Amino acid sequence: MPIYEYACESCRHVTSALIRRGDAPASIACEHCRSTDTHRVISLPAVKLGPLNENKGKPSEEAQQHAKDQVMRDAADRVIHKTLKDMGR
């Protein structure tokens, strides 16, 4: 199950919630101040990176940066697509 993050408009605290895929509500109660004035924020997912660096058993820095860049491009594409859809384009 994915972990979603919600930012509180009242206290600016970010709350994480483990929610079934597809069941993510638009907002949840802030765990810090209990306000329901929250919204989902885009966050980087945990991903398995490769290829492995044979010397240390870890992904190379280049592979890590490539994966992070791809995640950010995908997130930006989703935001742009949703915005255009909401605008009726």
Long-range contacts (C-beta under 8 A, 24 or more apart in sequence): 2-45, 4-40, 4-43, 5-40, 5-41, 5-43, 6-30, 6-38, 6-39, 6-40, 6-41, 7-38, 7-39, 7-41, 8-32, 8-33, 8-35, 8-37, 8-38, 9-35, 9-37, 9-38, 9-39, 10-35, 10-37, 11-35, 14-41, 42-75, 42-79, 44-68, 44-71, 44-72, 45-71, 47-71
